[in-house]
Structures are given as C-alpha cells and as structure tokens.
Amino acid sequence: MDHSNPQSLFRHITSRELNGFRVRKRPYMDAVGSDFNEIGAIAVDHNGSETPPLALSFCKSAKNSHIVALSDEDGYVSLFDTRRKFPSSTSYQENAEKSKICDWVAHHNAVFDVCWMKGDTQILTASGDQTMKLWDVEAKQCLGVLTGHTGSVKSMSSHPIDVDVIVSGSRDGSFCLWDMRCNSTSKSRRGELCIGSTAVVKGAHLSSQTKRVRRGKTASMSITSVLYLKDQISIATAGAADSIVKFWDTRNLKSAVTQACPRPHTTEKERLHGISSLSQDNSGMFVSASCMDNRLYLYNMLQLEKGPLRSFSGCRIESFFVKSAISPDATHIVSGSSDGNAYVWQVNKPLEDPIALKGHDGEVTAVDWCHSEVGRLATSSDDFTVRIWNKSSYLSNTRSPSSIRRRVMAMSTTECRKLLMNDEATCPKPHPDSTLLSDEAVHQINPATPITPPKLHTPECHKKQFSFGSDLSESSEKTPESTLKSPSSVLNPPSSLKRTIRDYFLAVS
C-alpha cells in the first residue's frame, strides 16, 4: 500500500463516516440482477395420470405468500409450498409429493380460474361446468355453488375490500356480480347451497364486426377476463371478439362508461384480435392486457383516451390459455408464450428484449407473481409442470437516509475536527442527479465550526416526478378542481363526494 499521501487516508475515513455504511433495504426490482433462477419444477398429476394446469394463484396475505394454488383440466385444486427445497437430483413427481399441502376434486370438469378469498381461508373455483364453487381450504368443504352462467366460467376477480363480492366472466358472453351474503334456500343435487347473481350484463363484448361472420360459424362473444378495480366501484372486462377493454360502473351497468384499445380508430377492414387476460398492479393505476396480436399493452387508468401507455413484444400468444401478469409493484410484466418459454419485461424499458425463462417443453399458459416476495413468480405449461422462479440477486444499490444520519450523529465533533484538520483540499460535489454520496465526494467543512448532520434534499428529478406538473412552491391549500384531478382522489375518493365513474376515468371521445 502506498503511504506517501497520508491525507488520502483521512479523506477516505471522513468520506465513510459522513456518507455512512451501505445498508440493505427491502429489495426493489430495478435494483436487482437481470436473470431469473429456476428454483424447481413440480409435476401436475393425480394417481399417476398427468394433466395440463390451467390457473395459478399465490396467496394474498404475507404469512401465506409462499403457498400457490393450482387448478387443472381434470377438475383438481392443489396447494403447494414453494419454500420447500427442490434438489436437482429429485424428479418432478418427488418435488410434487414433498411440496404438496393438499388437493381435492373441486369440479368434474376443467377449472379455468382460482381466486383466494377471506384472508386465504377460502378459495373460489371457476369451471367448465358453468358454475363456480366456494371452498373452505382447511376442511376442503364446498360452502356454496354460484349458478347462473350458461357457458364455461373463464375468469373471476374479487372486490378489493369487500371479501364477499366478486365478478365473473363467461364464455356465454356475459359477466355477473355476486354477493356471498345473499340468502338462498335452494340446493344442488349434491346438497350444496346455490347462490344466484345480483346483476348480469349479457353480450358485453359484441360488436358490429363480430356479427358479420361466415355462414356456419358463430360469433365469438366469450368474456375472457374480468377485473374488480381498486376504486371499489368499477370493473374492467375483455373478450375474445376484439382487443377492446371496457370499463363499467357497478352502480349502473346499462352500458360501459369508457373503453380502451391499442388503436382507437380501428377500421372495419382491420383484423380483430381478442384479449386472453387482464391484470392490475397493487396501486390500481395500471392495467395490462395480453392480446392475440402477440403483444402486451399497458394502460394508465388516468389516460385511457390516449391508448396504451406502453406495449411489449417478443412472446407468441396463439391461444386464450396464454396469460400475463403485471408485478404488484408495477415494475415488471411476465407472460406465457406458445413457443415454450415465459418472458419478463421491465415496464420502464419496453423496447428492450425481454428476459426469456427457459425450461418448459410445452406452451406456457398461466403465470403469477408472489405478492410478498419480490422477484418470485410461478409459470405453468402444457408439459404438465409448474416451475418456480426467483431473482438471482437481491442486493439494493440504495442506502437508507436514516442510517446516514445515525453514522454522523455517532461521531463526536472532536474526532471530526482531528480528521479534517489535515485535509484542506476541496472535494468534488456530488452529481445533482444522484441520490447517493460517492466514496470520493465529501462536504467541505470549516474546522472552526461544529459538525452537524447533513440535510437530505429531494433531487430535482424526484420533485418533478411527484409534483404532477404543479409547482412545489405553491400553497399547500388545494382547490376543489385540483382535488378532483389528483390520482389519490381517483383511487381513494372521499366518501362525502357522490360521484360517478366518469369522475374516475377519462371518457374516450
């Protein structure tokens, strides 16, 4: 080591003391590595008979976030513990036996969707037998049968707050609202309590183009995906007929309030592409749609009239079984693909090539993100397996402001003065766009004045990001007009205001 310049040693020590140690924060997707590791693969079979998986769903609560529910073509629902170790030497069947919590026959038909309810103590299943069933997970007991659809039930979504309310979409072209608290005395042939819908909208995605079909063929009017939105009163629906996403006010379902599509001014000669799935991030600000034109579209709920905010390409969506999902923090989107891979895109880098998750040997269909463990996801495939993936690294490149403050306060003023007495050189200032202090950059401090903790300033780029076009120096008092236009009022409206969905979403002109 070169000791010719002792001042550099003091500079280095001072920089470390002023800047603080690097501390580990909660991982954020943009700060981690770019590759995914496959944790393990689980075989989907029952009594030695393999069956294609159709739907995946991680538990919503943090304590159960490691549990994934799987439904398949034979009508089974299976629960797996994804925290189990999956040695490379074991077979997929052995992995399934070790990680399986339980399974049962939910329907004597394919189960197309599963939805966790009431703190993960109940689960709802949607089937090709035109019904949905509510199950007590621990007892594996049916609590009720939801009847009324005249086609296979393809998608379900629960109310974000009210755990007893759901919306479902069916191949019969209708979507229905249900309330589990509704009293019913009728029972099925198996003695199960039957529950009827509270509202039905038929032909929700019929258009003039879908009616003009060749002789001998019927128009595709299937509802492929439904979402109960975070504003608690609105739902989004998509169908097989076209690439339009419609938005409805549950208090008045006579017609859709607004809609969004990749090309708002589509001509009648253009080919129609259906949508296979919809997904929503935790904030409710974004909705993604996987379209049969082999693209994923991301919509901003406050700018629906502008069309997609971003689009992502690279996968092949050749069947309505191929699904996609936006991550809970809205940083990544994962999609299955007909080419046997799954693909992951960074939301803020739509033009970059996606990360390919290779390992499946058949069309990758259902996908889902873990709600509490950042970077963990599951994919299922026609190769009769479910694969669990995780980010290769969770190291964050940011440090905690509180840790910086603690390090400065822990150092006495006398020690600081001793260290700085011999260092008279002017140190470079940190880059204005950087939120961190580099190891080479320190504040120039007058040794005659006491050391005080550095003030933490918000970078200009962050100010612009959170100002939403307004000047931060303006008065904090909000006008009624600015309150109505704020994103927080859109997603969490005051209860005192009686408003319609038109106040939440911008109507398409």
Order of alpha helices (4+ residues) and beta strands (2+ residues): alpha-beta-beta-beta-beta-beta-beta-alpha-beta-beta-beta-beta-beta-beta-beta-beta-beta-beta-alpha-beta-beta-beta-beta-beta-beta-beta-beta-beta-beta-beta-beta-beta-beta-beta-alpha-alpha-alpha-alpha-alpha
